[in-house]
Amino acid sequence: MRRKFSGYRRYTILFKFIMFAPALGPTLSGLIVDGLTWRWLFFIVIPFAIFSIVFAAIYLKNVSEVTRPKVDVLSILLSTIGFGGIVFGFSSAGESAEGWSSPAVYITLALGFLSLALFVWRQLRVEEPMLDLRAFLSPMFTLTTILLVIMMMSLFSTMIILPLFLQGALALSAYAAGLALLPGGILNGMMSPIAGRLFDRFGPRMLVIPGTAILVFVMWMFTNVSSTTSTITFIVLHSILMIGISLVMMPGQTNGLNQLPRKYYPHGTAILNTLQQVAGAIGVALFISIMSAGQAGYLRGLENPENPVNQAEALTAGVQSAFTGGLVFAIAAFILSLFIKKSVSPDDAFQHSS
């Protein structure tokens, strides 16, 4: 029987189109904000959402066996409070004047982590878990999950921080700032089939290690940006970053899923999809909070903090602080990538041995 995740090429066309979304999103958003108002960012989504619902209702068919597991309401509540509390806590740290010492921050974070711990405990105890966390017993899957979390944090936080800096410090319009991210997003989409072929030929190490090394390099370069840094420099660095991310994301995910026994395929996919989205949200909240703290720290000792020049310099200091934090995560990702190796499913290993 052919393995579900052994071939990478069947996914490349799908992910090629998916990865073009981050390329077009900032540019289209900048155009909409410049020409209309920010509310139109949500109005325009409504017809697409309605179309997706109607299209799926008509054409989407079940191709897998329907098992009808029990809906664990308690697990849903615990996961919602857990992930929601953590994201809200990180977001509040950047918005509150007290920062991380605000009761709204540490109480929410404590509640979120406690709920998440209870969610994990329950998934290991119930007969039909919502997410079977025993998938983490596969070391390559665990390693891949950590790597993908870091990459998603880097991707989404960069997509937010760079436009803010380009508009606030370099005085670009929202459309121009989004346009500056377009080449990197296009490269990321185009690299998906290329990374797939390289993965099939050379395995994960030849892609993931250089990809995380690129992440370290770009994050280090971003820690040195200033209001005099040219727009071209940001375009080049962002493009290089997108190439590095494309070398890690799908090859790493495929390699991690390859090690899972077949019964964990659905759970492994669900875990990765869930944690990637949560990681993106946490990454944005965390790095924005670091940036806000850096801005506040720079302005605290100035006599005229409202001066536009001081505001621009404070934004630069905040962005440098945020990318310094990103550099720490990038170094951790690079160290973890050194331990990655090509995965073989226990089921396939048993079949080959017999």
C-alpha positions as CSV (number, residue, x, y, z in Angstrom):
1,M,0.0,0.0,0.0
2,R,1.4,3.4,-1.0
3,R,2.0,5.7,2.0
4,K,-0.2,8.7,2.2
5,F,2.6,11.2,3.0
6,S,5.5,9.5,1.1
7,G,5.1,11.5,-2.0
8,Y,5.5,15.2,-1.8
9,R,4.7,16.2,-5.4
10,R,0.9,15.7,-5.1
11,Y,0.8,18.6,-2.6
12,T,3.0,21.0,-4.5
13,I,0.3,22.5,-6.8
14,L,-2.1,23.0,-3.8
15,F,0.5,24.6,-1.6
16,K,1.9,26.7,-4.4
17,F,-1.4,28.5,-4.6
18,I,-1.8,28.6,-0.8
19,M,1.6,30.2,-0.4
20,F,0.6,33.0,-2.8
21,A,-1.9,34.2,-0.3
22,P,0.7,35.9,2.0
23,A,2.2,37.4,-1.2
24,L,-1.0,39.1,-2.4
25,G,-2.6,39.8,1.0
26,P,-0.4,42.7,2.2
27,T,-0.4,44.4,-1.2
28,L,-4.2,44.1,-1.7
29,S,-4.8,45.2,1.9
30,G,-2.6,48.3,1.4
31,L,-4.4,49.2,-1.8
32,I,-7.8,48.8,0.0
33,V,-6.8,50.8,3.0
34,D,-5.3,53.6,0.9
35,G,-8.4,53.8,-1.3
36,L,-11.2,53.0,1.1
37,T,-11.2,52.3,4.9
38,W,-10.0,49.5,7.1
39,R,-13.6,48.2,7.4
40,W,-13.5,47.2,3.8
41,L,-10.9,44.6,4.6
42,F,-13.7,42.7,6.3
43,F,-16.6,43.6,3.9
44,I,-14.7,42.2,0.9
45,V,-14.2,38.9,2.7
46,I,-18.0,38.3,3.1
47,P,-18.8,37.3,-0.5
48,F,-15.8,35.0,-0.7
49,A,-16.9,33.3,2.5
50,I,-20.4,32.9,1.2
51,F,-19.1,31.5,-2.0
52,S,-16.9,29.0,-0.2
53,I,-19.8,27.8,1.9
54,V,-22.0,27.3,-1.2
55,F,-19.2,25.7,-3.3
56,A,-18.2,23.3,-0.5
57,A,-21.9,22.3,0.1
58,I,-22.3,21.4,-3.5
59,Y,-19.0,19.9,-4.6
60,L,-17.1,18.8,-1.4
61,K,-17.5,15.1,-0.9
62,N,-16.3,12.7,1.8
63,V,-13.4,10.5,0.5
64,S,-12.5,9.0,3.9
65,E,-14.2,6.6,6.2
66,V,-16.7,8.4,8.5
67,T,-16.0,7.2,12.1
68,R,-18.5,9.5,13.9
69,P,-16.4,10.0,17.1
70,K,-18.0,11.5,20.2
71,V,-17.8,15.3,20.5
72,D,-15.9,16.1,23.7
73,V,-17.4,19.4,24.7
74,L,-15.1,19.8,27.7
75,S,-12.0,19.4,25.5
76,I,-13.3,22.0,23.1
77,L,-13.9,24.4,26.0
78,L,-10.4,23.8,27.5
79,S,-8.7,24.2,24.2
80,T,-10.6,27.4,23.4
81,I,-9.8,28.9,26.8
82,G,-6.2,27.7,26.6
83,F,-5.2,28.9,23.2
84,G,-7.4,32.0,23.4
85,G,-6.1,33.0,26.8
86,I,-2.5,32.6,25.7
87,V,-3.0,34.7,22.5
88,F,-5.0,37.3,24.4
89,G,-2.4,37.5,27.1
90,F,0.4,38.1,24.7
91,S,-1.7,40.7,22.8
92,S,-2.5,42.5,26.0
93,A,1.1,42.8,27.0
94,G,1.7,45.0,23.9
95,E,-1.4,47.2,24.5
96,S,-1.2,47.7,28.3
97,A,0.7,50.6,29.7
98,E,2.0,48.3,32.5
99,G,3.3,45.7,29.9
100,W,3.9,42.2,31.2
101,S,3.3,43.3,34.8
102,S,-0.4,44.0,34.1
103,P,-2.8,41.7,36.0
104,A,-4.8,41.3,32.8
105,V,-1.7,39.9,31.1
106,Y,-0.3,37.4,33.7
107,I,-3.8,36.3,35.0
108,T,-4.9,35.6,31.4
109,L,-1.7,33.8,30.6
110,A,-1.9,31.7,33.7
111,L,-5.5,30.8,33.0
112,G,-4.6,29.9,29.4
113,F,-1.6,27.7,30.3
114,L,-3.6,26.0,33.0
115,S,-6.5,25.3,30.6
116,L,-4.0,24.0,28.1
117,A,-2.4,21.7,30.6
118,L,-5.8,20.3,31.5
119,F,-6.6,19.9,27.8
120,V,-3.4,17.8,27.4
121,W,-4.2,15.8,30.4
122,R,-7.7,15.0,29.2
123,Q,-6.5,14.0,25.7
124,L,-4.3,11.4,27.3
125,R,-7.0,10.0,29.4
126,V,-10.1,9.8,27.2
127,E,-10.7,6.9,24.9
128,E,-11.5,9.1,21.8
129,P,-9.3,12.2,22.2
130,M,-10.0,15.2,20.1
131,L,-6.3,15.4,19.3
132,D,-4.3,12.3,20.1
133,L,-1.2,13.8,21.6
134,R,0.6,10.5,21.5
135,A,1.7,11.5,18.1
136,F,4.4,13.5,19.9
137,L,6.0,10.1,20.9
138,S,7.5,10.2,17.4
139,P,10.7,12.3,17.8
140,M,10.8,13.7,14.2
141,F,7.2,14.8,14.5
142,T,7.9,16.6,17.7
143,L,11.0,18.2,16.3
144,T,9.1,19.2,13.1
145,T,6.3,20.7,15.2
146,I,8.7,23.0,17.1
147,L,10.4,24.1,13.9
148,L,7.1,24.9,12.2
149,V,5.9,26.9,15.2
150,I,9.0,29.0,15.1
151,M,8.8,29.5,11.3
152,M,5.1,30.5,11.5
153,M,5.9,33.0,14.3
154,S,8.6,34.5,12.2
155,L,6.4,34.6,9.0
156,F,3.4,36.2,10.5
157,S,5.2,38.6,12.8
158,T,7.4,39.8,9.9
159,M,4.4,40.4,7.8
160,I,3.0,42.7,10.5
161,I,6.1,44.4,11.7
162,L,7.7,45.3,8.4
163,P,4.7,47.2,7.0
164,L,4.5,49.1,10.3
165,F,8.1,50.1,10.0
166,L,8.0,50.9,6.4
167,Q,5.0,53.2,7.0
168,G,6.1,54.7,10.3
169,A,9.9,55.1,9.8
170,L,10.3,55.3,6.0
171,A,7.0,57.2,5.4
172,L,5.7,54.8,2.7
173,S,2.0,54.5,2.0
174,A,0.1,51.4,3.0
175,Y,0.0,50.2,-0.6
176,A,3.7,50.8,-1.1
177,A,4.5,48.9,2.1
178,G,2.4,46.0,1.0
179,L,4.0,46.1,-2.5
180,A,7.4,45.8,-0.9
181,L,6.4,42.4,0.5
182,L,5.1,41.2,-2.8
183,P,8.4,39.8,-4.3
184,G,9.1,37.7,-1.2
185,G,5.6,36.3,-1.1
186,I,5.8,35.4,-4.8
187,L,9.1,33.7,-4.3
188,N,7.7,31.8,-1.4
189,G,4.9,30.5,-3.6
190,M,7.2,29.6,-6.5
191,M,9.6,27.8,-4.2
192,S,7.0,25.2,-3.1
193,P,7.3,22.9,-6.1
194,I,11.1,23.4,-6.2
195,A,11.4,22.5,-2.5
196,G,9.3,19.5,-3.2
197,R,11.6,18.1,-5.9
198,L,14.6,18.8,-3.7
199,F,13.0,17.0,-0.8
200,D,12.3,13.9,-2.9
201,R,15.9,13.9,-4.1
202,F,18.0,15.0,-1.2
203,G,15.8,14.5,1.9
204,P,15.0,17.0,4.7
205,R,18.4,17.9,6.1
206,M,19.7,19.5,2.8
207,L,16.7,21.8,3.0
208,V,15.8,22.4,6.6
209,I,19.3,23.2,7.8
210,P,20.1,25.9,5.1
211,G,16.5,27.2,5.6
212,T,17.0,27.9,9.3
213,A,20.5,29.3,8.6
214,I,18.9,31.8,6.3
215,L,16.4,32.6,9.0
216,V,19.2,33.4,11.4
217,F,21.0,35.6,8.9
218,V,17.9,37.6,8.0
219,M,16.8,38.1,11.6
220,W,20.3,39.3,12.4
221,M,20.2,41.8,9.5
222,F,16.8,43.0,10.6
223,T,18.2,43.8,14.1
224,N,20.4,46.5,12.4
225,V,17.7,48.3,10.4
226,S,17.2,52.0,10.8
227,S,15.2,54.9,9.2
228,T,18.0,55.3,6.7
229,T,17.8,51.7,5.5
230,S,16.7,51.7,1.8
231,T,13.4,50.1,0.8
232,I,15.3,47.9,-1.6
233,T,17.2,46.4,1.3
234,F,14.0,45.4,3.0
235,I,12.7,43.9,-0.3
236,V,15.8,41.8,-0.7
237,L,15.9,40.7,2.9
238,H,12.3,39.8,3.0
239,S,12.7,37.8,-0.2
240,I,15.6,35.9,1.2
241,L,13.5,35.2,4.4
242,M,10.7,33.8,2.3
243,I,13.0,31.4,0.5
244,G,14.4,30.2,3.8
245,I,10.9,29.6,5.2
246,S,9.8,27.7,2.0
247,L,12.8,25.4,2.5
248,V,11.6,24.5,6.0
249,M,7.8,24.6,6.1
250,M,6.5,21.8,3.8
251,P,9.6,19.6,3.7
252,G,9.7,19.6,7.5
253,Q,6.0,19.0,7.7
254,T,6.1,16.1,5.3
255,N,9.1,14.6,7.0
256,G,7.4,14.8,10.4
257,L,4.2,13.2,9.3
258,N,6.1,10.4,7.6
259,Q,7.2,9.0,10.9
260,L,3.7,8.7,12.3
261,P,1.9,5.3,12.4
262,R,-1.1,5.4,10.1
263,K,-3.6,5.7,12.9
264,Y,-2.1,9.0,13.9
265,Y,-2.2,10.6,10.4
266,P,-5.4,12.6,11.0
267,H,-4.3,13.7,14.5
268,G,-0.8,14.6,13.3
269,T,-2.2,16.8,10.5
270,A,-4.7,18.4,12.9
271,I,-2.0,19.1,15.5
272,L,0.2,20.8,12.9
273,N,-2.6,22.8,11.4
274,T,-3.8,24.0,14.8
275,L,-0.4,24.8,16.2
276,Q,0.7,26.7,13.1
277,Q,-2.3,29.0,13.2
278,V,-1.9,29.5,17.0
279,A,1.8,30.1,16.5
280,G,1.2,32.8,14.0
281,A,-1.2,34.6,16.3
282,I,1.1,34.2,19.3
283,G,4.1,35.3,17.2
284,V,2.4,38.5,16.1
285,A,1.2,39.2,19.7
286,L,4.6,38.5,21.2
287,F,6.8,40.4,18.8
288,I,4.4,43.4,18.7
289,S,4.5,43.5,22.5
290,I,8.3,43.4,22.4
291,M,8.2,46.2,19.8
292,S,5.9,48.3,21.9
293,A,8.0,47.8,25.0
294,G,11.1,48.9,23.0
295,Q,9.3,52.0,21.8
296,A,8.1,52.9,25.3
297,G,11.6,52.4,26.7
298,Y,13.1,54.7,24.1
299,L,10.6,57.5,24.6
300,R,10.6,57.3,28.4
301,G,13.7,59.4,28.8
302,L,13.0,62.1,26.1
303,E,11.7,65.6,26.8
304,N,9.6,65.7,23.7
305,P,8.3,62.2,23.0
306,E,5.6,63.5,20.6
307,N,8.2,64.8,18.2
308,P,7.8,63.0,14.8
309,V,11.6,62.4,14.7
310,N,11.6,60.9,18.1
311,Q,8.6,58.7,17.2
312,A,10.4,57.4,14.2
313,E,13.5,56.6,16.2
314,A,11.4,55.0,18.9
315,L,9.7,52.8,16.3
316,T,13.2,51.8,15.0
317,A,14.3,50.9,18.5
318,G,11.1,48.8,19.0
319,V,11.6,47.0,15.7
320,Q,15.2,46.2,16.5
321,S,14.1,44.8,19.8
322,A,11.4,42.7,18.2
323,F,13.8,41.2,15.7
324,T,16.4,40.6,18.4
325,G,13.8,38.3,20.0
326,G,13.2,36.8,16.6
327,L,16.9,36.1,16.3
328,V,16.8,34.1,19.5
329,F,14.1,31.9,18.2
330,A,15.9,31.6,14.8
331,I,19.1,30.4,16.5
332,A,17.0,27.8,18.5
333,A,15.4,26.6,15.2
334,F,18.9,26.3,13.6
335,I,20.1,24.2,16.5
336,L,17.1,21.9,16.3
337,S,17.5,21.5,12.6
338,L,20.9,19.9,13.1
339,F,19.1,16.9,14.7
340,I,16.6,16.3,11.9
341,K,16.8,13.2,9.8
342,K,14.8,11.4,7.2
343,S,11.7,9.7,8.7
344,V,10.3,6.2,8.0
345,S,6.9,5.2,9.3
346,P,7.0,2.3,11.9
347,D,4.3,0.6,9.8
348,D,6.5,0.7,6.7
349,A,9.6,-0.3,8.6
350,F,7.7,-3.4,9.9
351,Q,6.5,-4.3,6.4
352,H,10.0,-4.0,4.9
353,S,11.6,-6.0,7.7
354,S,9.0,-8.8,7.3
